[in-house]
Amino acid sequence: MSHSSHAPATGWAPFLWVAAALGIGVMGTALASPLYPLYQRAWHIPASTVTLIFVAYMLGVLAAFLFLGRLPGYLGAVGQLRAALLLILAGLGLSMLADGVGMLLAGRLCIGVASGLITTAATLGLLELEPPGPRRRASLIASVTSMTGVGLGPLLGGALAQWVAWPLVTPYLAMIAALAVVLAGLMSFRAPRPMGQPRRPGALSLRPRFVLPPRAARPRFLVGAFATFCAFALFSLFASLAPSFVSDLLPWRGPAVSGAAIAVILFCSAGAQMALRGVPPRGCLLLGLGALGVAVLLLAGALATGSAALFVASDLVAGMGHGLSFMAGLTITNAVAPPEERAGVLSCFFSIGYLGTIVPVLGVGVLADHLGLIAAVLVFCAAFGVAVLGLLAATPRAVPATV
């Protein structure tokens, strides 16, 4: 794609454009969460269909991660990032014009695939384009930008939907305009060759690659991976269904409130990771799992009593548990993966985690059609609590004090 670019990639401008693409791109992927109740009312669809729309997005993320992991070697990191932004623009356009579930599902699937592509490409691009200096900040900037962008997406989407005309159009228009500016910036410089090497010849392989770490390290890897499964499952419950029941628990109403409820989890997640990044993985995992267990207890209490205070507390504690469980799981995975197999082991880790965003919440949606939303979420809380207790019991035996 270098024929459409201009200046070589030097100085801070290309690095900052890639950081902006990551931030705005992940905002675009998360924008729709607080809009789901509006679609539900406008189209008279059941809770299971809302979860199906959310799951379509997560299936797109998982598909990109499993089948398109080799793309940076062909397009280059910046080339893949440009393609991902184009795909997000297409998905946002489909979502904005959707007049039924089918078109919205197609839009969310496009955005999911783009989301899976953008995180890998932007992280690699920041590493490639960071100007030389005594301190390397690319990884930290990638992590903080990504978490902040995912939090700001539902906040912006909810605010625009609540206070601006055409709530199912205006949020998408605003994001499309911002993405168009960033895409123009990404096209303003010549991208480096893929991984600094000539483009690979031959056909692109779409074969997924799963690799487990050495046998002795598998128990700690699996505990970390399934703790991440639980963290992602609880977040996806809030992201896909919380907008539907938050109006029954809080005195405030509208998509801005549900968008803020989702954003708070991610801001708490990022804050917990920054504050406790020096804690060893076993301690971090125990703290994270404990917080997830407390969060579902508080959520169950909030639903049973209709308490707004318990719901807010659950939201905050869930964010802390999400951040600490994910950070510990990723640290353990990086520590036990042989360098030559790291990509395959990470694929396995993230696949387990992303399944947590799909399987439990899809079950909740189906149950909600038969039992009602509150009863379905209470069943989720009970099953989730049992899983967390099992992982808490396994952690001291499976994860050594120093990984």
Secondary structure, DSSP 8 states (H G I E B T S, - for coil): -GGG--EES-SHHHHHHHHHHHHHHHHHHHTTGGGHHHHHHHHT--HHHHHHHHHHHHHHHHHHHHHSTTTHHHH-HHHHHHHHHHHHHHHHHHHHH--SHHHHHHHHHHHHHHHHHHHHHHHHHHHHH----SS--HHHHHHHHHHHHHHHHHHHHHHHHHHSSSTTTHHHHHHHHHHHHHHHHHTTEE---GGGS----S------------GGGHHHHHHHHHHHHHHHHHHHHHHHHHHHHHHHHSS--SHHHHHHHHHHHHHHHHHHHHHTTTS-HHHHHHHHHHHHHHHHHHHHHHHHHT-HHHHHHHHHHHHHHHHHHHHHHHHHHHHHS-GGGHHHHHHHHHHHHHHHHHHHHHHHHHHHHHH-HHHHHHHHHHHHHHHHHHHHHHHHHHS-S--
